[in-house]
C-alpha cells in the first residue's frame, strides 16, 4: 500500500491517493483531477475508486468528473443522499482494491454523514478521517444547520462527535496512521496542529484534547466555543458536492475574456485580484480588491466570504497569462459559474484611491471614523483603536449602514490584506466619503 498526500495550501486541504497492486483509490479529491491522473500514469496504476468522507463545505470535489473520465466507482455514506452514481459505504462495508481492504465506519460529528475510511494491507493500517479527526483537533460541528441532505443543529452534532471520539476508534491500533482532510489554516476546525499534516492514532490519543477523559458537557462546550466564522460559500459547496460538480474543463471553457477593458457594468460586481498598490493606482470604478498575488494567499476563502454564491461578477487580472490560474482558483469553491467575464485593463486612467496621510492620522485619529475588519475572535483580544467600529470583513458589505459618513473613514485589519478589500468595499458603498486603507502601517499601532 503506497499512500500519497496532495496539499492545496490556500484552503489547507489534503487529498490522497492509495495504490495497491496497480490499482489506485482516491480520498476527497479537489476540483482539478489532473494531478491524480498524472500520479496514476507515473505509477502505472488504474484509478478504480473515489471515497468521499462527506459532502465538503470548503472546496468542490472532482469525484463525479473522475467517475465519468475513468470509470472509477464512487463511495460515500448512504446518509449523504448523493445525487451522483455511487455505492453506499457505511459501518463495516468493505471493498478490496488490489491487495488493500477498505472499510467504512460512520463517524458523525462534523456532519451527520461523515465516514472514516480504514485502509489495511498486511501490517499497515491507515485512517482517512476527513473532517472528523484532525491532527490536534476535531472538525467543527456548526456547518450543517442549513445545508445538505441531512441537517442537524450544532449541539446535536457536537454530541455525536463526543460519541465518535469515545467509541468509534477504540478497537483500532495506536500504530494506525491518521490522514485528515485539513491542516492548520482551514476554517473546518479551530485548533489543528501547525507542525504536522498526518499523525498516528497513538499520538492523537496522547495529544489531542478530544481524546482526553471528560464529560459530554465539557466536550460539547469546548467544541462549540470560539469556532471561526462561516464563509458565505460553505452551504453552497455542500450542495454542489452532494450533486457532483460540472466537468472543470467544460465549465472554464464557457468563460469569455476581454482585453484592455476601460469599463464594465458595476452590476454584476467587479472583483479585482491585483495587488493593492496597482489597484489603488488605477481600477475600474466600483471594483472590490480581493488579492490573489501569491499561490498561498487566501483568495478563495475571501472571495467566498465577501461574494454570495448567487452573485455574478467580472474578474480583473493583472495579465492574460494569469487568466487560467485565477479561474482554476475561483473554481476551487465552485464560483467559476459566477464569472461573467475575465478582464485585463487598458492603458487609460480610470479611478485612483485617495492617498493616506499617516502622520495626520496619528496626530488626530478622532478626526476619522475607524473601521476594524478583523474577525470577532481577534477583536475580543483587544482593539487597536478605542473608538473603532468592529465589523468583520465577511459581514462588511451587508452592514455598511452601521458606519457614519460624517468623517473620513480609515479601515484596518491585522496586516493589510483584509483592509485592502474592506477599503474597496466602502469606496463602492460611499462614493462621497474619503475612504483610506491603513494597510500594513497598522503595525505602527500594535
C-alpha positions as CSV (number, residue, x, y, z in Angstrom):
1,X,0.0,0.0,0.0
2,X,1.5,3.2,-1.2
3,X,0.0,6.5,0.1
4,X,0.4,9.9,-1.5
5,X,-0.8,13.1,0.2
6,X,-1.7,16.0,-2.0
7,X,-1.9,19.5,-0.5
8,X,-3.8,22.6,-1.7
9,X,-2.3,25.2,0.5
10,X,-4.7,28.2,0.2
11,X,-7.5,26.0,1.6
12,X,-5.2,23.8,3.8
13,X,-6.8,20.8,2.1
14,X,-5.3,17.3,1.9
15,X,-6.4,14.7,-0.6
16,X,-5.0,11.2,-1.0
17,X,-4.1,8.5,-3.5
18,X,-3.6,4.9,-2.3
19,X,-2.0,2.4,-4.7
20,X,-2.0,-1.3,-4.3
21,X,-1.1,-3.9,-6.9
22,X,-1.6,-1.5,-9.8
23,X,-5.0,-0.2,-8.6
24,X,-5.5,3.3,-7.2
25,X,-8.1,4.8,-4.9
26,X,-8.6,8.5,-4.1
27,X,-9.9,10.1,-1.0
28,X,-11.5,13.6,-1.0
29,X,-10.1,14.8,-4.3
30,X,-10.0,18.5,-5.1
31,X,-11.6,20.2,-8.1
32,X,-8.9,19.7,-10.7
33,X,-8.3,15.9,-11.1
34,X,-5.3,16.2,-13.5
35,X,-2.7,15.8,-10.7
36,X,-4.3,12.5,-9.7
37,X,-4.3,11.3,-13.4
38,X,-0.6,12.2,-13.7
39,X,0.2,10.3,-10.5
40,X,-1.6,7.3,-11.8
41,X,0.3,7.4,-15.1
42,X,3.6,7.9,-13.3
43,X,2.9,4.8,-11.2
44,X,1.3,2.7,-14.0
45,X,-1.8,2.5,-11.9
46,X,-5.5,2.5,-12.7
47,X,-7.9,4.7,-10.8
48,X,-10.8,2.4,-9.7
49,X,-12.4,4.1,-6.7
50,X,-13.0,7.5,-5.1
51,X,-14.1,7.8,-1.5
52,X,-15.9,10.9,-0.3
53,X,-15.8,11.2,3.5
54,X,-18.7,13.7,3.5
55,X,-20.0,16.5,1.2
56,X,-17.3,19.1,1.8
57,X,-18.2,22.7,2.7
58,X,-14.9,24.5,1.9
59,X,-14.0,23.1,-1.5
60,X,-15.6,21.5,-4.6
61,X,-14.6,17.9,-5.2
62,X,-13.9,16.3,-8.6
63,X,-15.4,12.9,-7.7
64,X,-18.1,13.0,-10.4
65,X,-15.7,14.1,-13.2
66,X,-13.2,11.4,-12.2
67,X,-16.0,8.8,-12.3
68,X,-17.0,9.9,-15.8
69,X,-13.4,10.1,-17.1
70,X,-12.0,6.9,-15.5
71,X,-15.0,4.7,-14.7
72,X,-14.0,4.8,-11.0
73,X,-16.6,3.7,-8.5
74,X,-17.8,6.4,-6.1
75,X,-18.2,5.5,-2.5
76,X,-20.0,7.6,0.2
77,X,-22.3,7.2,3.1
78,X,-26.0,6.5,2.3
79,X,-26.8,9.3,4.7
80,X,-25.3,11.8,2.2
81,X,-28.3,11.4,-0.1
82,X,-25.9,11.7,-3.1
83,X,-27.4,12.5,-6.4
84,X,-24.4,11.1,-8.4
85,X,-23.9,7.4,-9.2
86,X,-22.4,5.8,-6.0
87,X,-22.1,2.8,-3.8
88,X,-23.2,3.2,-0.2
89,X,-20.3,2.9,2.2
90,X,-21.2,2.7,5.9
91,X,-20.3,0.8,9.1
92,X,-18.5,-2.4,8.3
93,X,-18.9,-2.1,4.5
94,X,-15.8,-3.3,2.8
95,X,-14.2,-3.3,-0.7
96,X,-10.9,-4.9,-1.8
97,X,-8.7,-2.8,-4.1
98,X,-5.5,-4.6,-5.2
99,X,-4.3,-6.2,-2.0
100,X,-5.7,-3.5,0.2
101,X,-9.0,-3.7,2.1
102,X,-11.0,-0.5,2.6
103,X,-13.6,-0.5,5.4
104,X,-16.0,2.3,6.5
105,X,-17.0,3.4,9.9
106,X,-19.7,6.1,10.4
107,X,-18.1,8.9,12.4
108,X,-20.7,11.7,12.7
109,X,-19.9,15.0,14.4
110,X,-18.6,17.4,11.8
111,X,-21.5,16.4,9.7
112,X,-24.2,13.7,10.2
113,X,-23.0,11.8,7.1
114,X,-19.2,11.7,7.8
115,X,-17.4,8.5,7.4
116,X,-13.8,7.4,8.1
117,X,-12.1,5.2,5.6
118,X,-9.9,2.4,7.1
119,X,-7.3,1.0,4.7
120,X,-5.5,-2.1,5.7
121,X,-2.8,-4.2,3.9
122,X,-0.5,-6.7,5.7
123,X,0.5,-5.0,9.0
124,X,-0.2,-1.4,7.9
125,X,-3.4,0.5,8.8
126,X,-4.3,4.0,7.6
127,X,-7.3,6.1,8.6
128,X,-8.6,8.7,6.2
129,X,-10.6,10.7,8.7
130,X,-12.0,13.5,6.5
131,X,-13.1,16.4,8.7
132,X,-13.8,14.2,11.8
133,X,-10.3,13.8,13.3
134,X,-7.6,16.3,12.6
135,X,-4.0,16.4,14.0
136,X,-4.7,18.0,17.4
137,X,-8.4,18.7,16.9
138,X,-11.7,17.5,15.6
139,X,-14.0,19.0,12.9
140,X,-16.3,21.9,13.8
141,X,-20.0,20.9,14.2
142,X,-21.8,24.0,13.1
143,X,-21.8,23.8,9.3
144,X,-24.9,21.6,8.7
145,X,-27.8,23.5,10.1
146,X,-28.9,25.0,6.8
147,X,-27.3,22.8,4.1
148,X,-27.0,19.2,2.9
149,X,-29.3,16.2,2.6
150,X,-29.2,15.7,6.4
151,X,-29.4,18.8,8.6
152,X,-28.5,18.9,12.3
153,X,-28.1,21.5,15.0
154,X,-24.6,22.2,16.2
155,X,-25.4,20.9,19.7
156,X,-26.7,17.7,18.3
157,X,-23.6,17.2,16.1
158,X,-21.3,18.1,19.0
159,X,-22.8,15.3,21.0
160,X,-22.4,13.0,18.0
161,X,-18.7,13.9,17.9
162,X,-18.3,13.1,21.6
163,X,-19.7,9.6,20.9
164,X,-17.5,9.2,17.9
165,X,-14.4,10.1,19.8
166,X,-15.4,7.9,22.8
167,X,-16.3,4.8,20.8
168,X,-15.6,4.8,17.1
169,X,-11.8,4.4,17.2
170,X,-11.5,2.2,20.3
171,X,-10.6,-1.0,18.6
172,X,-8.0,0.5,16.2
173,X,-4.3,0.2,17.0
174,X,-2.1,3.0,18.1
175,X,0.1,2.4,15.1
176,X,-2.7,3.3,12.7
177,X,-1.8,6.3,10.6
178,X,-4.2,9.3,10.7
179,X,-4.6,11.2,7.4
180,X,-7.1,14.1,7.8
181,X,-8.6,16.3,5.0
182,X,-7.3,19.5,6.5
183,X,-4.5,21.1,8.4
184,X,-3.9,24.4,10.2
185,X,-5.4,27.4,8.4
186,X,-8.6,25.6,7.4
187,X,-11.9,27.0,8.6
188,X,-13.2,23.5,9.2
189,X,-11.7,23.4,12.7
190,X,-10.1,25.8,15.2
191,X,-7.0,24.1,16.7
192,X,-5.3,21.9,14.2
193,X,-1.5,21.4,14.6
194,X,0.7,23.6,12.6
195,X,3.6,21.1,12.8
196,X,2.2,18.0,11.1
197,X,-0.1,17.1,8.2
198,X,-0.5,13.5,9.5
199,X,-0.2,11.6,12.7
200,X,-0.8,8.2,14.3
201,X,-3.8,7.3,16.4
202,X,-1.5,6.7,19.3
203,X,-0.1,10.2,19.2
204,X,-3.6,11.6,18.9
205,X,-4.8,9.6,21.9
206,X,-2.0,11.3,23.9
207,X,-2.0,14.8,22.5
208,X,-5.5,15.6,21.0
209,X,-7.8,17.2,23.5
210,X,-10.8,15.3,22.1
211,X,-9.4,12.0,23.4
212,X,-9.0,13.3,27.0
213,X,-11.2,12.0,29.7
214,X,-14.1,14.4,30.0
215,X,-17.9,14.6,30.3
216,X,-20.1,15.1,27.3
217,X,-21.0,18.6,28.6
218,X,-17.3,19.6,28.9
219,X,-16.6,18.2,25.4
220,X,-19.5,20.0,23.8
221,X,-18.8,23.3,25.5
222,X,-15.1,23.2,24.4
223,X,-16.0,22.2,20.8
224,X,-18.7,24.9,20.3
225,X,-16.6,27.7,21.9
226,X,-14.8,30.2,19.6
227,X,-15.2,28.4,16.3
228,X,-14.1,30.6,13.3
229,X,-16.6,32.4,11.1
230,X,-18.5,30.6,8.3
231,X,-18.0,32.0,4.8
232,X,-21.0,32.5,2.6
233,X,-20.0,29.8,0.2
234,X,-19.9,26.8,2.6
235,X,-23.5,25.8,2.4
236,X,-23.4,26.2,-1.4
237,X,-20.4,23.8,-1.7
238,X,-22.1,21.2,0.4
239,X,-25.0,21.1,-2.1
240,X,-22.6,21.1,-5.1
241,X,-20.7,18.2,-3.7
242,X,-23.9,16.3,-2.9
243,X,-24.9,16.7,-6.6
244,X,-21.5,16.3,-8.1
245,X,-19.7,19.3,-9.8
246,X,-19.6,20.0,-13.6
247,X,-16.6,18.9,-15.6
248,X,-13.9,21.6,-14.8
249,X,-12.6,22.0,-18.4
250,X,-16.1,22.4,-19.7
251,X,-17.1,24.9,-17.0
252,X,-14.0,27.1,-17.6
253,X,-14.4,26.9,-21.4
254,X,-17.6,28.9,-21.2
255,X,-16.0,32.0,-19.7
256,X,-15.1,34.8,-22.0
257,X,-12.1,37.1,-21.8
258,X,-11.9,40.8,-22.7
259,X,-8.6,42.5,-23.3
260,X,-7.8,46.2,-22.5
261,X,-11.1,46.9,-20.9
262,X,-11.8,50.5,-20.0
263,X,-15.3,50.0,-18.5
264,X,-17.5,47.3,-17.1
265,X,-21.0,47.3,-15.7
266,X,-21.0,47.6,-11.9
267,X,-23.9,45.2,-11.8
268,X,-22.7,42.4,-11.7
269,X,-19.8,43.0,-9.3
270,X,-16.2,43.7,-10.4
271,X,-13.6,41.7,-8.4
272,X,-10.0,42.9,-9.0
273,X,-7.4,40.4,-8.0
274,X,-4.3,42.6,-8.5
275,X,-2.0,43.7,-5.6
276,X,-3.2,46.6,-3.6
277,X,-0.6,49.0,-4.9
278,X,-1.6,48.6,-8.5
279,X,-5.3,48.6,-7.6
280,X,-5.0,51.9,-5.8
281,X,-3.2,53.5,-8.7
282,X,-5.8,52.5,-11.3
283,X,-9.0,50.5,-11.2
284,X,-12.5,50.3,-12.6
285,X,-15.0,52.3,-10.6
286,X,-16.8,50.2,-8.0
287,X,-14.2,47.4,-8.0
288,X,-13.6,45.2,-4.9
289,X,-10.0,44.3,-4.4
290,X,-9.5,40.7,-3.3
291,X,-5.9,40.0,-3.9
292,X,-4.5,36.7,-5.4
293,X,-0.9,37.8,-5.8
294,X,0.7,34.7,-4.3
295,X,0.0,31.0,-4.6
296,X,-0.7,30.8,-0.9
297,X,-2.9,33.8,-0.4
298,X,-6.4,33.1,1.0
299,X,-8.1,34.3,-2.2
300,X,-10.6,31.5,-2.4
301,X,-11.7,32.0,1.3
302,X,-12.2,35.7,1.0
303,X,-13.9,35.5,-2.4
304,X,-16.4,33.1,-1.0
305,X,-16.8,35.2,2.2
306,X,-17.4,38.5,0.5
307,X,-19.3,37.4,-2.6
308,X,-22.6,35.5,-2.2
309,X,-23.0,32.2,-4.1
310,X,-25.7,33.6,-6.3
311,X,-23.9,36.8,-7.3
312,X,-22.4,37.2,-10.7
313,X,-19.1,39.1,-11.2
314,X,-16.3,40.2,-13.5
315,X,-12.7,39.2,-12.7
316,X,-9.9,41.7,-13.3
317,X,-6.5,40.1,-13.7
318,X,-3.0,41.7,-14.0
319,X,-2.0,39.8,-17.1
320,X,-3.6,37.5,-19.7
321,X,-1.1,34.8,-18.7
322,X,-2.7,34.6,-15.3
323,X,-6.3,34.0,-16.5
324,X,-6.1,30.2,-16.3
325,X,-4.6,30.3,-12.9
326,X,-7.2,32.6,-11.4
327,X,-10.1,30.7,-13.0
328,X,-8.7,27.5,-11.6
329,X,-8.6,29.1,-8.1
330,X,-12.1,30.5,-8.5
331,X,-13.3,27.0,-9.4
332,X,-11.9,25.5,-6.2
333,X,-15.0,26.8,-4.5
334,X,-17.4,26.4,-7.4
335,X,-17.5,30.2,-8.2
336,X,-16.5,29.8,-11.9
337,X,-20.2,29.6,-12.6
338,X,-20.5,33.2,-11.3
339,X,-17.8,34.7,-13.6
340,X,-19.3,36.8,-16.4
341,X,-16.0,37.9,-18.0
342,X,-12.3,38.0,-17.2
343,X,-10.8,41.4,-17.9
344,X,-7.4,43.0,-18.4
345,X,-7.3,46.7,-18.1
346,X,-6.5,49.1,-20.9
347,X,-3.8,51.8,-20.5
348,X,-6.0,54.6,-19.5
349,X,-6.6,56.5,-16.3
350,X,-9.7,55.0,-14.6
351,X,-10.2,55.5,-10.9
352,X,-7.5,56.1,-8.2
353,X,-7.7,55.6,-4.5
354,X,-7.0,58.7,-2.3
355,X,-3.6,58.9,-0.7
356,X,-3.5,58.3,3.0
357,X,-1.5,60.8,5.2
358,X,-0.4,58.6,8.1
359,X,1.1,61.4,10.2
360,X,-2.1,63.4,10.1
361,X,-4.0,60.3,11.2
362,X,-1.5,59.7,14.1
363,X,-1.9,63.3,15.3
364,X,-5.7,63.4,15.1
365,X,-7.2,59.9,15.0
366,X,-10.5,61.3,16.4
367,X,-11.0,63.2,13.1
368,X,-11.6,59.8,11.4
369,X,-14.2,57.0,11.6
370,X,-12.1,53.9,12.1
371,X,-13.5,50.5,10.9
372,X,-11.9,47.3,12.2
373,X,-12.5,44.4,9.8
374,X,-10.7,41.8,11.8
375,X,-12.6,38.7,12.9
376,X,-14.6,38.7,16.2
377,X,-12.0,36.5,17.9
378,X,-9.3,38.9,17.1
379,X,-11.2,41.9,18.3
380,X,-12.1,40.1,21.6
381,X,-8.4,40.0,22.3
382,X,-8.2,43.8,22.2
383,X,-8.9,46.8,20.0
384,X,-6.1,48.7,18.4
385,X,-8.2,51.9,18.5
386,X,-10.6,52.6,21.3
387,X,-13.4,54.0,19.2
388,X,-13.1,51.7,16.2
389,X,-16.3,50.2,14.8
390,X,-15.7,46.4,14.6
391,X,-17.3,44.8,11.5
392,X,-15.7,41.5,10.3
393,X,-14.8,41.6,6.6
394,X,-17.1,38.8,5.7
395,X,-20.0,40.9,7.1
396,X,-19.0,44.3,5.8
397,X,-21.0,44.5,2.6
398,X,-24.2,43.7,4.5
399,X,-23.5,46.1,7.4
400,X,-22.3,49.4,5.8
401,X,-25.3,51.1,7.4
402,X,-23.6,50.8,10.8
403,X,-20.8,53.2,9.6
404,X,-21.3,57.0,9.9
405,X,-20.1,59.0,6.9
406,X,-19.6,62.4,8.5
407,X,-15.9,61.9,8.8
408,X,-13.2,60.4,6.5
409,X,-13.1,56.6,7.1
410,X,-9.9,54.6,7.9
411,X,-10.1,50.8,7.5
412,X,-7.7,48.4,9.3
413,X,-7.1,44.7,9.9
414,X,-4.1,42.9,11.3
415,X,-1.7,43.1,8.4
416,X,-3.1,44.8,5.3
417,X,-4.7,42.1,3.1
418,X,-8.2,42.3,4.5
419,X,-8.1,46.1,4.9
420,X,-7.5,46.4,1.1
421,X,-10.6,44.5,0.4
422,X,-12.6,46.3,3.1
423,X,-11.5,49.8,1.9
424,X,-12.6,48.9,-1.7
425,X,-16.0,47.7,-0.4
426,X,-16.6,51.0,1.4
427,X,-15.3,53.1,-1.5
428,X,-18.0,51.4,-3.6
429,X,-20.7,52.0,-0.9
430,X,-19.8,55.6,0.0
431,X,-18.7,57.4,-3.1
432,X,-18.9,60.9,-1.4
433,X,-16.8,60.0,1.6
434,X,-13.0,59.7,1.6
435,X,-12.0,56.1,2.5
436,X,-8.5,55.3,3.5
437,X,-6.6,52.0,3.9
438,X,-4.3,51.8,6.9
439,X,-2.7,48.8,5.2
440,X,0.5,47.4,6.7
441,X,1.0,50.7,8.6
442,X,-1.2,49.1,11.2
443,X,2.0,47.6,12.6
444,X,2.8,51.1,14.0
445,X,-0.2,50.8,16.3
446,X,0.2,47.2,17.6
